[in-house]
Amino acid sequence: MIQLKGARKEGKKYLNPVPTDTAGFDHFFPILWEYLTNKSENTPKKTLGPFKTDASIYASPPVSGLRVTWIGHSSLLIEIDGKRILTDPVWSQRASFSQYLGPKRFFAAPLPLAELPPLDAVLISHDHYDHFDEATIRALAPKNIPFYCSLGVGQYLKAWGVSEHLITEMDWGDTARIGDDCTITTTPTRHFSGRSLSNRMETLWLAFVIKGVKHNIFFGADSGWFEGFEEIGKAYGPFDLTMLEIGAYGKNWPDIHMGPLSAFNAHLALKGKQMMPIHWGTFNLALHAWYEPIEILLELVKKQPQSLFIPEPGKPTEVTGTNYNSGWWNKFMSI
């Protein structure tokens, strides 16, 4: 049985819920060789977008009570039962310590930060650059928004201008309330953390269960497959929507990212009713073609039907439980 509450540490380092290869320096040369010999279209040959969000839509609440705007990667604006929640916000052009090098967005964020509607919470799953962007946090800091983050990440939020009273650090299994009728509960993931080679594993990584009056959803952030998904499903499911990473997988780091097959299995284990694939189609973070994860997922669903939710980037889309596939990437594929 996987322990869902209370992360363990050895010295300064947090531990995964199960033994995990986090693709450290010993993988450097095999990964480098793969990159040097790779011929997949991991960066689109055609420019994606432009995508543009019609922010006037936010003046009216979703009829279903649940609406999601995919900003790209793991950045989601979630409207759930009267609350607006932003996850892992990254608006910068590069997911990197520098805006001069590192993975660059395939398309600009479709909703300018200045056009964001009022938010009830911002959730930070872990401190990697593709989930936690300094420039974006600094822009959000003056807006008086509560932040909920993993243990150790609060130090960055405070340094970047977020008031201490707005920061709630969370361990695995912690629950916090957003207003009177929405709760968030954190769960383990199988991943790692660190913003440099010198501080790996020194802050925590986690996922979020978000429960409103009517809807119960799961934001999976980053994780490799582990049996904990079954435990999470038993403890907190079923879920109206699971938001699970399908991209950035590779044979040299199978423990820390799922890919489409393991994400599909995680959705089933979580007792999900509908699955939204995230963490794909935005940054070049792996060796597979940029469109490969979603194409594989669609093939899996042909063999074992499940309801998917695949909105176009930047388009506020209601979650009704009915299968929805915008197919937005097809017009940008070069094959």
C-alpha positions as CSV (number, residue, x, y, z in Angstrom):
1,M,0.0,0.0,0.0
2,I,1.3,3.5,-0.9
3,Q,1.4,6.0,1.8
4,L,-0.7,9.0,0.7
5,K,0.1,11.3,3.7
6,G,3.4,12.7,4.8
7,A,6.4,12.7,2.5
8,R,9.6,11.2,3.9
9,K,13.1,12.7,3.8
10,E,16.7,11.6,4.1
11,G,18.6,14.6,5.3
12,K,17.6,17.5,3.1
13,K,16.2,15.3,0.3
14,Y,12.6,14.3,-0.1
15,L,11.9,10.7,-1.1
16,N,9.6,9.3,-3.7
17,P,6.7,7.1,-2.6
18,V,8.4,4.2,-4.3
19,P,12.1,3.6,-5.4
20,T,12.6,5.9,-8.4
21,D,15.4,6.5,-10.9
22,T,15.3,10.3,-11.3
23,A,17.6,10.3,-14.4
24,G,20.6,11.9,-12.7
25,F,24.1,12.5,-14.0
26,D,24.7,8.8,-14.8
27,H,22.1,9.2,-17.6
28,F,23.8,12.2,-19.1
29,F,25.8,10.5,-21.9
30,P,23.1,8.1,-23.0
31,I,20.6,11.0,-23.2
32,L,23.1,13.2,-25.0
33,W,23.7,10.5,-27.6
34,E,19.9,10.2,-28.1
35,Y,19.6,13.9,-28.7
36,L,22.5,14.0,-31.1
37,T,21.1,11.1,-33.2
38,N,17.4,12.0,-32.8
39,K,15.4,12.6,-36.0
40,S,11.9,13.0,-34.6
41,E,10.1,16.3,-35.2
42,N,10.3,17.3,-31.5
43,T,9.9,21.0,-32.4
44,P,7.1,21.7,-34.9
45,K,8.2,22.6,-38.5
46,K,5.1,24.8,-38.7
47,T,4.5,27.6,-36.2
48,L,1.6,26.7,-33.9
49,G,-1.2,29.2,-33.5
50,P,-1.7,32.0,-33.0
51,F,-4.2,31.1,-30.4
52,K,-6.3,33.9,-28.7
53,T,-8.6,33.7,-25.7
54,D,-11.8,35.7,-25.7
55,A,-11.6,36.9,-22.1
56,S,-15.1,38.3,-22.3
57,I,-16.4,34.7,-21.8
58,Y,-15.3,34.8,-18.1
59,A,-18.0,37.4,-17.4
60,S,-20.5,34.5,-17.5
61,P,-20.0,31.4,-15.4
62,P,-20.0,28.0,-17.1
63,V,-23.4,26.4,-17.4
64,S,-22.1,23.0,-16.5
65,G,-20.2,24.5,-13.5
66,L,-16.8,23.3,-14.9
67,R,-14.8,25.0,-17.6
68,V,-11.1,24.8,-18.5
69,T,-8.8,27.0,-20.5
70,W,-5.6,25.3,-21.5
71,I,-2.9,28.0,-21.6
72,G,-0.4,25.2,-22.6
73,H,1.6,22.5,-21.0
74,S,0.4,22.2,-17.4
75,S,-0.9,25.8,-17.1
76,L,-4.7,25.6,-16.8
77,L,-7.3,28.1,-15.8
78,I,-10.0,26.0,-14.1
79,E,-13.4,27.3,-13.3
80,I,-15.1,24.9,-10.9
81,D,-18.4,25.5,-9.2
82,G,-17.9,29.2,-8.8
83,K,-14.1,29.2,-8.1
84,R,-11.3,30.1,-10.5
85,I,-8.0,28.3,-10.0
86,L,-4.8,28.6,-12.0
87,T,-2.4,25.7,-12.1
88,D,1.4,25.8,-12.6
89,P,1.4,29.1,-14.5
90,V,4.1,29.6,-17.1
91,W,3.7,32.6,-19.4
92,S,7.3,33.2,-20.3
93,Q,8.7,32.3,-23.8
94,R,11.2,29.8,-22.3
95,A,10.9,27.2,-19.5
96,S,14.4,28.0,-18.3
97,F,16.6,29.9,-15.9
98,S,17.3,32.3,-18.8
99,Q,15.1,33.7,-21.5
100,Y,18.0,33.5,-23.9
101,L,18.3,29.7,-24.0
102,G,16.4,26.6,-23.0
103,P,13.1,25.1,-24.2
104,K,11.0,27.7,-26.0
105,R,7.2,27.8,-26.3
106,F,5.7,26.5,-29.6
107,F,3.0,29.2,-29.3
108,A,2.6,32.3,-27.2
109,A,0.3,32.1,-24.1
110,P,-3.2,32.7,-25.6
111,L,-4.5,34.8,-22.7
112,P,-2.3,37.8,-21.7
113,L,-1.7,37.9,-17.9
114,A,-3.4,41.3,-17.8
115,E,-6.6,39.8,-19.1
116,L,-6.9,37.0,-16.5
117,P,-10.1,37.2,-14.6
118,P,-10.0,37.5,-10.8
119,L,-8.6,34.3,-9.3
120,D,-9.4,32.4,-6.1
121,A,-6.2,30.4,-6.0
122,V,-2.9,29.5,-7.7
123,L,-1.6,26.0,-7.3
124,I,2.1,25.1,-7.7
125,S,2.8,21.4,-8.0
126,H,6.7,21.6,-7.9
127,D,9.5,24.0,-8.7
128,H,10.7,22.9,-12.2
129,Y,10.9,25.7,-14.7
130,D,8.2,24.4,-17.0
131,H,5.7,24.5,-14.0
132,F,7.0,27.4,-12.0
133,D,8.0,30.6,-13.7
134,E,9.5,33.6,-11.9
135,A,8.3,36.3,-14.3
136,T,4.8,35.0,-14.2
137,I,4.8,34.8,-10.4
138,R,6.1,38.3,-10.1
139,A,3.3,39.5,-12.4
140,L,0.7,37.7,-10.3
141,A,2.2,38.7,-6.9
142,P,0.5,42.1,-6.5
143,K,-3.0,40.7,-7.2
144,N,-3.5,39.4,-3.7
145,I,-4.2,35.8,-4.7
146,P,-3.7,32.9,-2.3
147,F,-1.0,30.5,-3.4
148,Y,-0.9,26.8,-2.5
149,C,2.4,25.0,-3.1
150,S,4.5,22.1,-2.2
151,L,6.8,22.1,0.8
152,G,9.8,24.3,0.4
153,V,8.5,26.3,-2.6
154,G,7.2,29.1,-0.5
155,Q,10.7,30.5,-0.2
156,Y,10.7,31.4,-3.9
157,L,7.2,32.9,-3.8
158,K,8.2,35.2,-1.0
159,A,11.4,36.2,-2.8
160,W,9.3,37.0,-5.9
161,G,6.9,39.3,-4.1
162,V,4.0,37.1,-2.8
163,S,3.0,38.2,0.6
164,E,3.7,35.5,3.2
165,H,0.1,35.4,4.5
166,L,-1.0,34.4,1.0
167,I,1.3,31.3,0.9
168,T,0.2,27.9,2.1
169,E,2.9,25.1,1.8
170,M,1.4,21.6,1.6
171,D,2.7,18.1,2.4
172,W,1.2,15.0,0.8
173,G,-2.3,14.4,2.2
174,D,-2.8,18.0,3.4
175,T,-6.2,19.7,2.8
176,A,-6.9,23.4,2.4
177,R,-10.1,25.2,1.8
178,I,-10.7,27.8,-0.9
179,G,-13.7,29.8,0.3
180,D,-16.5,28.0,2.0
181,D,-17.3,25.3,-0.6
182,C,-14.1,24.2,-2.4
183,T,-11.3,22.1,-1.0
184,I,-7.9,21.0,-2.4
185,T,-6.1,18.0,-1.1
186,T,-2.5,17.1,-2.1
187,T,-1.4,13.6,-3.2
188,P,2.0,12.0,-3.9
189,T,3.5,11.9,-7.3
190,R,6.5,10.0,-8.6
191,H,8.9,12.7,-9.7
192,F,11.6,15.0,-8.3
193,S,12.3,18.7,-7.9
194,G,15.1,21.3,-8.1
195,R,16.0,24.5,-10.0
196,S,19.7,23.6,-10.3
197,L,21.9,20.6,-10.0
198,S,22.8,21.6,-6.4
199,N,19.3,21.5,-4.9
200,R,17.6,18.5,-6.5
201,M,14.9,16.9,-4.3
202,E,15.1,19.6,-1.6
203,T,11.5,20.8,-2.2
204,L,8.5,18.6,-2.5
205,W,6.4,17.5,-5.6
206,L,2.7,16.7,-5.6
207,A,-0.6,16.6,-7.3
208,F,-4.0,18.2,-6.4
209,V,-7.5,16.8,-5.8
210,I,-9.9,19.8,-6.4
211,K,-13.4,19.3,-5.0
212,G,-16.2,21.8,-5.5
213,V,-19.9,21.6,-4.6
214,K,-20.7,19.6,-7.7
215,H,-17.4,18.5,-9.3
216,N,-14.4,16.5,-8.2
217,I,-11.3,16.7,-10.4
218,F,-7.6,15.6,-10.3
219,F,-4.7,17.8,-11.5
220,G,-1.8,15.2,-11.8
221,A,1.1,17.6,-12.6
222,D,4.2,15.5,-13.2
223,S,4.6,11.9,-12.3
224,G,5.7,8.5,-13.5
225,W,3.4,5.6,-13.1
226,F,3.1,4.0,-9.6
227,E,0.5,2.0,-7.8
228,G,-0.4,5.1,-5.8
229,F,-2.9,6.1,-8.5
230,E,-5.1,3.2,-7.4
231,E,-4.9,4.3,-3.8
232,I,-5.7,7.9,-4.8
233,G,-8.7,6.7,-6.8
234,K,-10.0,4.7,-3.8
235,A,-9.4,7.5,-1.3
236,Y,-10.6,10.5,-3.4
237,G,-12.3,9.3,-6.6
238,P,-14.2,9.0,-8.7
239,F,-13.2,12.1,-10.7
240,D,-15.2,14.0,-13.2
241,L,-12.0,15.0,-14.9
242,T,-8.4,13.8,-14.6
243,M,-5.7,16.1,-16.0
244,L,-2.7,13.9,-16.7
245,E,0.7,14.4,-18.4
246,I,1.2,12.5,-21.6
247,G,4.4,14.2,-23.0
248,A,8.1,14.5,-22.2
249,Y,8.6,10.8,-21.8
250,G,11.8,8.9,-22.8
251,K,13.4,5.5,-22.4
252,N,16.1,6.9,-20.2
253,W,13.7,8.4,-17.7
254,P,10.7,6.0,-17.5
255,D,10.1,6.4,-13.7
256,I,9.4,10.2,-13.7
257,H,7.1,10.8,-16.7
258,M,4.3,8.6,-17.8
259,G,3.7,9.0,-21.5
260,P,0.3,8.3,-23.0
261,L,0.0,4.6,-22.1
262,S,0.8,5.0,-18.4
263,A,-1.3,8.2,-18.2
264,F,-4.3,6.3,-19.7
265,N,-3.8,3.5,-17.1
266,A,-3.5,6.2,-14.4
267,H,-6.8,7.6,-15.5
268,L,-8.4,4.2,-15.2
269,A,-6.8,3.6,-11.8
270,L,-8.0,7.0,-10.5
271,K,-11.6,6.1,-11.5
272,G,-11.7,9.0,-13.9
273,K,-14.8,9.7,-16.0
274,Q,-13.1,11.9,-18.5
275,M,-9.4,12.5,-19.2
276,M,-7.7,15.7,-20.3
277,P,-4.1,15.2,-21.6
278,I,-1.7,17.9,-20.5
279,H,2.1,18.5,-20.5
280,W,2.4,18.1,-24.3
281,G,2.4,20.3,-27.5
282,T,4.0,23.3,-25.8
283,F,7.7,22.8,-25.1
284,N,10.4,20.6,-26.6
285,L,11.4,18.6,-23.5
286,A,11.9,15.1,-24.9
287,L,12.9,13.2,-28.1
288,H,9.5,12.1,-29.4
289,A,7.7,14.1,-32.1
290,W,5.7,17.0,-30.6
291,Y,2.4,15.4,-31.7
292,E,3.2,11.8,-30.9
293,P,1.7,11.7,-27.4
294,I,-1.8,12.8,-28.4
295,E,-1.8,10.5,-31.5
296,I,-0.8,7.5,-29.3
297,L,-3.5,8.4,-26.8
298,L,-6.2,8.5,-29.5
299,E,-5.1,5.0,-30.7
300,L,-5.4,3.7,-27.1
301,V,-8.9,5.0,-26.8
302,K,-9.9,3.3,-30.1
303,K,-9.0,0.0,-28.5
304,Q,-10.4,0.8,-25.0
305,P,-13.0,3.6,-25.3
306,Q,-12.8,6.4,-22.7
307,S,-14.1,9.9,-22.8
308,L,-11.4,12.5,-23.6
309,F,-11.4,16.2,-23.2
310,I,-9.0,17.9,-25.6
311,P,-9.7,21.6,-26.0
312,E,-7.8,24.0,-28.3
313,P,-5.2,26.1,-26.6
314,G,-6.7,29.2,-25.2
315,K,-10.3,28.3,-25.8
316,P,-12.5,28.2,-22.6
317,T,-14.3,24.9,-22.9
318,E,-17.0,23.4,-20.7
319,V,-16.5,19.9,-19.3
320,T,-19.8,18.1,-19.7
321,G,-18.7,14.5,-19.6
322,T,-19.3,14.1,-23.4
323,N,-16.2,13.2,-25.4
324,Y,-14.6,16.3,-26.9
325,N,-11.7,16.4,-29.3
326,S,-10.9,19.7,-31.0
327,G,-8.2,18.0,-33.1
328,W,-6.4,21.4,-33.1
329,W,-2.9,20.0,-33.8
330,N,-3.8,18.3,-37.1
331,K,-3.5,21.4,-39.2
332,F,0.0,22.0,-37.9
333,M,1.4,18.5,-38.5
334,S,4.0,18.2,-41.3
335,I,3.1,14.6,-42.2
